[in-house]
Amino acid sequence: MNIKHFYDQALAQGSFAIESDGKVALVDPSRDITPYVQFAEENNAKIVAVFETHPHADFISSHLEIQEKFKAEIYINEKVGVSYDFTPMKHGDEVQIGKVTFKALFTPGHSPDHNSYLLIDENGKQEAVFTGDSLFVGDVGRPDLREGAGNIQASRKELAGMMYNTVNTIFKDLADDTIVYPAHGAGSLCGKNMSSDLTSTIAREKANNWAFQIKDKAKFIDAFLEGQSFIPKYFPNSVEVNRRGATELEEAIKKVEKKEGAEIPSDALIIDTQPQEAFKKSHLKGAINIQNKKDDKFETWLGSIVGPNEKYYLVAQNNKDLDFAIYRAAKIGYESNLIAAVVQPKGETVQDPQINLEDFRKNPDAYTIIDIRNSSEVADGKFFQSAKNIPLPELRERTSEIDKQKPIIIHCAGGYRSATGFSIVKRLLPDAKVYDLSDAVEEFK
């Protein structure tokens, strides 16, 4: 038996390939099938199965493409309500792949249709459990994503109660040395207290994970519901795309219209993927800057700022960067609403003003300060007492709340988000004086 853990740092998303006796099973595969195909080839094996824990909200799965290309069987809880061919897995059902067995564990709480999969080796030992978004290292999956999406919907309080039962009647009874393989790590928006460790054991989670420590159900529910982060705009859409099954990645990307030197309408929604330093020197008027370096959270912020039904343009300075941006947009299903992807577009360009830090230090009250961090971050303390908090995902909808009688300062925690926030405010309040505090925020913490 060979278990391979694949990890997408940008989305903090884990997927798995398990090889046994020349057969490969995948758990929660991401949209790009390339690494799984390579794994199968390296092990002289064939992909025969995909185990889906639930319809994911934060990324697009490749389960349908894998089924169509390799005739693999898809295993999923029937409560998900899918339209493609699948084999239903309810609690206790078992499937043998090579010499190992996958046993379904019904583990609702993050979603009402969630399965985990217990991996049992040829000697009957509980080797590992693939917990999806139910059990993380140090946390459990948030319960507030299925109030308006999916075949079965449930309130966050109902789901919190389900999670209490899952922790105390399913995971608690697994063997202590069972390895825990979750679908996410620190940085994912599917939980709030995740460890930076990507794997654990049941014994370690029982000893350290907060969810195992609270014995009273009502107190568990209260603790669980408190302090959850924002829900990106794209999350409900991804649930539905994954329930239907996404089109092949390569085919989807080929459909995106690419242009060079094209003129983009001035009123269009433009996402410019340049690093902030280059963006500030020259960009199309009204463009929104979402930086696209390798480990930037490009997918998260694209899907948090642009709605799933909004049409938009992607802009980059060269074809390599443009292709990378299209690929990353496709990871969350956002390639389908691209009007076009453009290299070196034509149109009115502007240069952004630089903040006079000395003046801001001496006269902070002369500025309107907008803190675009998440509410949970602000609860831990403000950097400026007079700052108004408008979280970045809400900024496009709440720009009218900003006092533009004074120069406007945009800040976040480190400078990445403020570049995006600055470009949004400048787009929607073109006559206002707007400045990005950027990484200079460090000296005011």
C-alpha positions as CSV (number, residue, x, y, z in Angstrom):
1,M,0.0,0.0,0.0
2,N,1.2,3.5,-0.9
3,I,-0.4,6.7,0.2
4,K,0.5,10.0,-1.5
5,H,-0.6,13.3,0.0
6,F,-1.0,16.1,-2.5
7,Y,-1.2,19.7,-1.1
8,D,-2.2,22.9,-2.8
9,Q,-0.7,25.6,-0.7
10,A,-2.7,28.5,-2.2
11,L,-6.0,26.9,-1.3
12,A,-4.7,25.0,1.7
13,Q,-6.3,21.9,0.2
14,G,-5.2,18.3,0.5
15,S,-6.1,15.4,-1.7
16,F,-4.9,11.8,-1.7
17,A,-4.0,8.9,-3.9
18,I,-3.9,5.4,-2.4
19,E,-2.3,2.6,-4.5
20,S,-2.7,-1.1,-3.7
21,D,-2.0,-4.1,-5.9
22,G,-1.9,-2.0,-9.1
23,K,-5.1,-0.1,-8.4
24,V,-5.3,3.6,-7.4
25,A,-8.1,5.3,-5.4
26,L,-8.3,9.0,-5.1
27,V,-9.9,11.0,-2.2
28,D,-11.2,14.6,-2.9
29,P,-9.1,15.2,-6.0
30,S,-8.5,18.8,-7.1
31,R,-9.5,20.0,-10.6
32,D,-6.1,19.3,-12.2
33,I,-5.7,15.6,-12.6
34,T,-2.0,15.7,-13.8
35,P,-0.4,14.8,-10.4
36,Y,-2.8,11.8,-10.0
37,V,-2.1,10.5,-13.5
38,Q,1.7,10.8,-12.9
39,F,1.3,8.9,-9.6
40,A,-0.5,6.1,-11.2
41,E,2.1,5.9,-14.0
42,E,5.0,5.9,-11.5
43,N,3.4,3.0,-9.7
44,N,2.4,1.1,-12.9
45,A,-1.2,1.3,-11.6
46,K,-4.6,2.2,-12.9
47,I,-7.0,4.8,-11.3
48,V,-10.2,2.9,-10.5
49,A,-12.0,4.9,-7.9
50,V,-12.7,8.3,-6.5
51,F,-14.0,8.8,-3.0
52,E,-15.7,12.2,-2.5
53,T,-16.3,13.2,1.1
54,H,-18.9,15.9,0.2
55,P,-19.6,18.6,-2.5
56,H,-16.7,21.0,-1.8
57,A,-17.3,24.7,-1.5
58,D,-13.7,26.0,-1.8
59,F,-12.4,24.2,-4.9
60,I,-13.6,22.3,-8.0
61,S,-13.1,18.6,-7.9
62,S,-12.1,16.5,-11.0
63,H,-14.2,13.4,-10.0
64,L,-16.3,13.5,-13.2
65,E,-13.3,14.0,-15.5
66,I,-11.5,11.1,-13.9
67,Q,-14.6,8.9,-14.3
68,E,-14.9,9.8,-17.9
69,K,-11.2,9.3,-18.7
70,F,-10.5,6.2,-16.7
71,K,-13.9,4.6,-16.2
72,A,-13.3,5.0,-12.5
73,E,-16.1,4.5,-10.0
74,I,-17.2,7.5,-8.0
75,Y,-18.2,6.8,-4.4
76,I,-20.2,9.4,-2.5
77,N,-23.1,9.7,0.0
78,E,-26.4,9.6,-1.8
79,K,-27.7,12.5,0.2
80,V,-25.5,14.8,-1.9
81,G,-28.0,14.4,-4.8
82,V,-25.7,14.1,-7.8
83,S,-26.7,13.8,-11.5
84,Y,-23.7,11.7,-12.6
85,D,-23.3,7.9,-12.3
86,F,-22.1,6.9,-8.8
87,T,-22.1,4.2,-6.2
88,P,-23.8,5.4,-2.9
89,M,-21.8,4.9,0.3
90,K,-23.8,5.0,3.5
91,H,-22.4,4.5,7.0
92,G,-20.6,1.2,7.3
93,D,-20.5,0.3,3.6
94,E,-17.2,-1.1,2.5
95,V,-15.3,-1.2,-0.9
96,Q,-12.1,-3.2,-1.6
97,I,-9.5,-1.5,-3.8
98,G,-6.6,-3.9,-4.4
99,K,-5.8,-5.4,-1.0
100,V,-7.2,-2.5,1.1
101,T,-10.7,-1.7,2.2
102,F,-12.4,1.7,2.3
103,K,-15.2,1.9,4.9
104,A,-17.6,4.8,4.8
105,L,-18.2,6.7,8.0
106,F,-21.2,9.2,8.0
107,T,-19.7,12.3,9.6
108,P,-22.2,15.2,9.2
109,G,-21.5,18.6,10.8
110,H,-19.6,20.6,8.2
111,S,-22.3,19.5,5.7
112,P,-25.3,17.3,6.2
113,D,-24.2,14.8,3.5
114,H,-20.5,14.3,4.6
115,N,-18.7,11.0,4.6
116,S,-15.2,10.2,5.9
117,Y,-13.4,7.1,4.7
118,L,-11.6,4.7,7.0
119,L,-8.7,2.9,5.3
120,I,-8.3,-0.7,6.5
121,D,-5.2,-2.6,5.5
122,E,-5.1,-6.3,4.4
123,N,-4.6,-7.4,8.0
124,G,-7.7,-5.6,9.2
125,K,-5.8,-2.7,10.9
126,Q,-7.3,0.8,10.8
127,E,-4.5,2.5,9.0
128,A,-5.9,5.9,8.3
129,V,-9.1,8.0,8.1
130,F,-9.7,10.5,5.3
131,T,-11.8,13.1,7.1
132,G,-12.5,15.6,4.4
133,D,-13.9,18.8,6.0
134,S,-15.2,17.1,9.2
135,L,-12.1,16.6,11.3
136,F,-9.0,18.8,10.8
137,V,-5.8,19.0,12.8
138,G,-6.8,21.1,15.8
139,D,-10.3,21.9,14.5
140,V,-13.5,20.7,12.9
141,G,-15.1,22.0,9.6
142,R,-17.2,25.1,9.9
143,P,-21.0,24.5,10.0
144,D,-22.3,27.6,8.2
145,L,-21.7,26.8,4.5
146,R,-24.9,24.8,3.8
147,E,-27.6,27.1,4.8
148,G,-28.2,28.2,1.2
149,A,-26.5,25.6,-1.0
150,G,-26.6,21.9,-1.8
151,N,-29.3,19.2,-2.2
152,I,-29.8,19.1,1.5
153,Q,-29.6,22.4,3.5
154,A,-29.4,22.8,7.2
155,S,-29.0,25.7,9.6
156,R,-25.6,26.2,11.2
157,K,-27.0,25.4,14.6
158,E,-28.4,22.0,13.4
159,L,-25.0,21.2,11.7
160,A,-23.1,22.2,14.9
161,G,-25.2,19.7,16.8
162,M,-24.5,17.1,14.1
163,M,-20.7,17.8,14.5
164,Y,-20.9,17.2,18.2
165,N,-22.4,13.8,17.6
166,T,-19.8,13.0,14.9
167,V,-16.9,13.8,17.1
168,N,-18.3,11.9,20.1
169,T,-19.8,8.9,18.4
170,I,-17.6,8.3,15.3
171,F,-14.1,9.8,15.6
172,K,-13.7,9.2,19.3
173,D,-14.2,5.5,18.9
174,L,-11.5,5.0,16.2
175,A,-8.2,3.4,17.1
176,D,-5.8,5.9,18.7
177,D,-3.0,5.2,16.2
178,T,-5.3,5.8,13.1
179,I,-3.7,8.5,11.0
180,V,-5.9,11.5,10.3
181,Y,-5.7,12.9,6.7
182,P,-7.9,16.0,6.4
183,A,-8.8,17.9,3.3
184,H,-7.4,21.2,4.5
185,G,-4.7,22.8,6.6
186,A,-4.0,26.3,8.1
187,G,-5.1,29.1,5.9
188,S,-8.3,27.4,4.6
189,L,-11.6,29.2,5.2
190,C,-13.3,25.9,6.0
191,G,-12.2,26.1,9.6
192,K,-11.0,28.7,12.1
193,N,-8.3,27.1,14.3
194,M,-6.5,24.7,12.1
195,S,-2.9,23.6,12.8
196,S,-0.1,24.1,10.3
197,D,0.4,20.4,10.6
198,L,-1.2,18.5,7.7
199,T,-1.6,15.1,9.4
200,S,-2.3,13.8,12.9
201,T,-3.6,10.8,14.7
202,I,-6.9,10.1,16.5
203,A,-5.0,10.0,19.8
204,R,-3.4,13.4,19.3
205,E,-6.7,15.0,18.2
206,K,-8.5,13.5,21.3
207,A,-5.8,15.1,23.5
208,N,-5.4,18.5,21.7
209,N,-8.4,19.3,19.5
210,W,-10.8,21.7,21.2
211,A,-13.8,19.8,19.8
212,F,-13.0,16.7,21.9
213,Q,-12.6,18.7,25.1
214,I,-16.1,20.2,25.4
215,K,-18.4,17.5,26.8
216,D,-21.6,19.6,27.1
217,K,-23.4,19.7,23.7
218,A,-24.9,23.2,24.2
219,K,-21.5,24.7,25.1
220,F,-19.9,22.9,22.1
221,I,-22.5,24.4,19.8
222,D,-21.9,27.9,21.2
223,A,-18.1,27.6,20.9
224,F,-18.4,26.1,17.4
225,L,-20.5,28.9,16.0
226,E,-18.5,31.8,17.5
227,G,-15.9,33.6,15.4
228,Q,-16.3,31.9,12.0
229,S,-14.7,33.8,9.2
230,F,-16.5,35.3,6.1
231,I,-17.9,33.1,3.4
232,P,-16.4,33.9,-0.1
233,K,-18.9,34.7,-2.8
234,Y,-17.9,31.6,-4.8
235,F,-18.5,29.0,-2.1
236,P,-22.2,28.2,-2.8
237,N,-21.5,28.1,-6.5
238,S,-18.7,25.6,-6.1
239,V,-21.0,23.3,-4.1
240,E,-23.4,23.2,-7.1
241,V,-20.7,22.8,-9.7
242,N,-19.3,19.8,-7.7
243,R,-22.8,18.3,-7.4
244,R,-23.1,18.4,-11.2
245,G,-19.5,17.5,-11.9
246,A,-17.1,19.9,-13.7
247,T,-16.0,19.8,-17.3
248,E,-12.5,18.7,-18.1
249,L,-10.0,21.3,-17.0
250,E,-8.0,21.4,-20.3
251,E,-11.2,21.7,-22.3
252,A,-12.5,24.5,-20.1
253,I,-9.3,26.5,-20.3
254,K,-9.2,26.2,-24.1
255,K,-12.6,27.8,-24.3
256,V,-11.2,31.0,-22.7
257,E,-10.7,33.7,-25.3
258,K,-7.2,35.1,-25.1
259,K,-6.2,38.4,-26.7
260,E,-3.1,40.6,-27.0
261,G,-3.2,44.3,-27.0
262,A,-7.0,44.4,-27.1
263,E,-9.0,47.4,-25.8
264,I,-11.2,46.7,-22.8
265,P,-14.4,48.7,-22.2
266,S,-13.8,51.4,-19.5
267,D,-16.8,50.2,-17.5
268,A,-15.8,46.5,-17.5
269,L,-14.8,44.6,-14.4
270,I,-11.0,44.1,-14.9
271,I,-8.9,41.9,-12.6
272,D,-5.2,42.9,-13.0
273,T,-2.9,40.2,-11.8
274,Q,0.4,42.2,-11.6
275,P,2.4,42.5,-8.4
276,Q,1.3,45.6,-6.5
277,E,4.6,47.5,-7.2
278,A,4.1,47.1,-11.0
279,F,0.4,47.8,-10.8
280,K,0.9,51.1,-9.0
281,K,3.2,52.3,-11.7
282,S,0.8,51.7,-14.5
283,H,-2.6,50.0,-14.9
284,L,-5.9,50.4,-16.7
285,K,-8.1,53.0,-15.1
286,G,-10.6,51.2,-12.8
287,A,-8.8,47.9,-12.7
288,I,-8.8,45.8,-9.5
289,N,-5.5,44.4,-8.4
290,I,-5.4,40.8,-7.2
291,Q,-1.8,39.7,-7.2
292,N,-0.9,36.3,-8.7
293,K,2.4,35.1,-7.4
294,K,2.8,31.4,-6.8
295,D,1.6,31.1,-3.2
296,D,-0.6,34.2,-3.1
297,K,-4.3,33.6,-2.2
298,F,-5.3,34.5,-5.7
299,E,-8.2,32.0,-6.0
300,T,-9.6,33.0,-2.6
301,W,-9.7,36.7,-3.3
302,L,-10.9,36.4,-6.8
303,G,-13.8,34.3,-5.6
304,S,-14.4,36.7,-2.6
305,I,-14.5,39.9,-4.6
306,V,-16.0,38.8,-7.9
307,G,-19.4,37.1,-7.8
308,P,-19.9,33.7,-9.5
309,N,-22.3,35.3,-12.1
310,E,-20.3,38.4,-12.8
311,K,-18.5,38.7,-16.1
312,Y,-14.9,39.9,-16.0
313,Y,-11.6,40.3,-17.8
314,L,-8.2,39.0,-16.6
315,V,-5.2,41.1,-17.4
316,A,-1.5,40.2,-17.2
317,Q,1.8,41.5,-18.7
318,N,2.9,38.3,-20.5
319,N,1.4,35.1,-21.7
320,K,3.0,32.9,-19.0
321,D,1.4,35.0,-16.2
322,L,-1.9,35.1,-18.1
323,D,-2.0,31.3,-18.5
324,F,-1.3,30.9,-14.8
325,A,-4.1,33.3,-13.9
326,I,-6.6,31.4,-16.1
327,Y,-5.5,28.1,-14.6
328,R,-6.0,29.4,-11.1
329,A,-9.4,30.9,-11.9
330,A,-10.4,27.5,-13.3
331,K,-9.5,25.8,-9.9
332,I,-12.6,27.5,-8.5
333,G,-14.7,27.3,-11.6
334,Y,-14.3,31.0,-12.6
335,E,-13.0,30.4,-16.1
336,S,-16.5,30.1,-17.3
337,N,-17.4,33.7,-16.7
338,L,-14.3,35.2,-18.2
339,I,-15.1,37.6,-21.1
340,A,-11.5,37.4,-22.2
341,A,-8.0,37.1,-20.9
342,V,-5.8,39.9,-22.2
343,V,-2.0,40.5,-22.4
344,Q,-0.9,44.1,-22.5
345,P,-4.3,45.6,-22.9
346,K,-4.9,49.0,-24.5
347,G,-6.8,51.8,-22.8
348,E,-6.4,54.7,-20.5
349,T,-3.7,54.0,-17.9
350,V,-3.0,55.6,-14.6
351,Q,-0.3,55.8,-12.0
352,D,-1.2,55.6,-8.3
353,P,-0.2,58.2,-5.9
354,Q,2.3,57.5,-3.1
355,I,1.3,58.1,0.5
356,N,3.1,60.8,2.5
357,L,4.0,58.7,5.5
358,E,5.5,61.6,7.5
359,D,2.3,63.6,7.1
360,F,0.1,60.6,8.1
361,R,2.2,59.9,11.2
362,K,1.9,63.5,12.3
363,N,-1.8,64.0,11.4
364,P,-3.7,60.7,11.4
365,D,-6.9,62.4,12.2
366,A,-6.7,64.3,8.9
367,Y,-7.4,61.0,7.1
368,T,-10.3,58.6,6.7
369,I,-8.8,55.2,7.7
370,I,-10.4,52.1,6.4
371,D,-9.3,48.8,8.0
372,I,-10.2,46.0,5.5
373,R,-9.2,43.1,7.7
374,N,-11.8,40.4,8.7
375,S,-14.0,41.3,11.7
376,S,-12.4,38.5,13.7
377,E,-8.9,40.1,13.2
378,V,-10.2,43.5,14.2
379,A,-11.7,42.0,17.4
380,D,-8.2,41.3,18.5
381,G,-7.3,45.0,18.3
382,K,-7.3,48.0,16.0
383,F,-4.1,49.6,14.7
384,F,-5.9,53.0,14.6
385,Q,-8.7,53.9,16.9
386,S,-10.5,56.0,14.4
387,A,-10.4,53.4,11.7
388,K,-13.7,52.1,10.2
389,N,-13.7,48.3,9.5
390,I,-15.1,47.2,6.2
391,P,-13.7,43.7,5.4
392,L,-12.3,43.3,2.0
393,P,-15.0,40.8,0.7
394,E,-17.6,43.5,1.5
395,L,-15.8,46.5,0.2
396,R,-17.3,46.7,-3.3
397,E,-20.8,46.7,-1.7
398,R,-20.0,49.1,1.1
399,T,-17.8,51.8,-0.5
400,S,-20.7,54.3,-0.1
401,E,-20.0,54.2,3.7
402,I,-16.6,55.7,3.3
403,D,-16.2,59.4,4.2
404,K,-14.4,60.9,1.2
405,Q,-14.2,64.5,2.5
406,K,-10.7,63.6,3.8
407,P,-8.0,61.6,2.1
408,I,-8.6,57.9,2.5
409,I,-6.1,55.4,3.8
410,I,-6.6,51.7,3.2
411,H,-4.8,49.2,5.3
412,C,-4.9,45.5,6.1
413,A,-2.5,43.3,8.3
414,G,0.5,43.1,6.0
415,G,0.0,44.8,2.7
416,Y,-1.3,42.2,0.3
417,R,-5.0,42.8,0.8
418,S,-4.6,46.5,1.0
419,A,-3.4,46.7,-2.6
420,T,-6.7,45.0,-3.6
421,G,-8.7,47.2,-1.3
422,F,-7.1,50.4,-2.5
423,S,-7.8,49.5,-6.2
424,I,-11.5,48.8,-5.4
425,V,-12.0,52.1,-3.5
426,K,-10.2,54.0,-6.3
427,R,-12.4,52.4,-8.9
428,L,-15.6,53.2,-7.1
429,L,-14.6,56.6,-5.7
430,P,-12.6,57.9,-8.6
431,D,-12.7,61.6,-7.4
432,A,-11.5,60.8,-3.9
433,K,-7.9,60.9,-2.7
434,V,-7.0,57.3,-1.9
435,Y,-3.8,55.8,-0.6
436,D,-2.5,52.3,0.2
437,L,-0.7,52.0,3.5
438,S,0.7,48.8,2.2
439,D,3.4,47.1,4.3
440,A,4.1,50.3,6.1
441,V,1.3,49.2,8.4
442,E,3.9,47.2,10.3
443,E,5.2,50.3,12.1
444,F,1.8,51.2,13.4
445,K,0.9,47.8,14.9
